[in-house]
Amino acid sequence: METYSTLRLLADSWGLLAMTAFFIGAVIFAFRPGSRAIADDAAQIPFKDD
């Protein structure tokens, strides 16, 4: 049971920090300057065959 407690403590502390950092990185990546053209192009992919 000691291993479980250690892994649980690690996941509770560092796991939350890693998920928060990933979320902030994803938001910065999505809203970076110059990404609007790429996002608009990706949004039009379903309609390119029409």
Secondary structure, 3 states (H helix, E strand, C coil): CHHHHHHHHHHHHHHHHHHHHHHHHHHHHHCCCCHHHHHHHHHCHHHCCC
